């Protein structure tokens, strides 16, 4: 699987994402924000950070960068697209996933470990995750408070667009509506989530649960191209 | 979170300037899902122009 990690000015989790992808046998490479060539990536990752400084609204300016045209086309073709933290905020501002990320209910930057329930295991992002598994990952954000009007939340739930929720024991860290930590677009090939799977990629970091997402994506890419996935031991 | 943005727009008349600002407001300055906005011309704004002949 080829993984392109977009690098905006202010991205700071791009190297972690590039590295995590290699742990599951993927070929990963950075894609500069001024480029519109995704170099045949099967999966595009918008990484965490503070793209363009996040001064106006988190993710608001990044959506206008040249690379986002190519990212939109990639998503429209059904290519896999994952936005992590600031990447989720960019996806939401770009309208590629529903919702908006408001300031945390605490009005503070929250950085801590959280537990996530996986609402579906029939998606490209979660297919390698055994049903009922709770994932442990870190969050680190000031604006992760997921918002949608109630009627739109109902519609999102009805189409099973909620992929991850904050759960016990830590619970909801930011006030997100219905404990939502990650969502899917209508097609099910674009996912945005606030927690950091790439920062939970090795046991020495405190958890390697994040690798389950990367494994799922490798399997999905292999299934869609007819190639066998590279099996990498944990 | 509220914010106030003052900007100068190069446009042939008020209506054209307002069109540009409305577009900026909906696509950039405000996220219509979570924010509302109001546009108002600043006093004397029309007197400021580049005067460039196209």
Interface residues (C-beta under 8 A of the other chain):
Chain A: X56 X57 X60 X61 X64 X93 X99 X100 X102 X103 X147 X148
Chain B: X1 X28 X29 X31 X33 X34
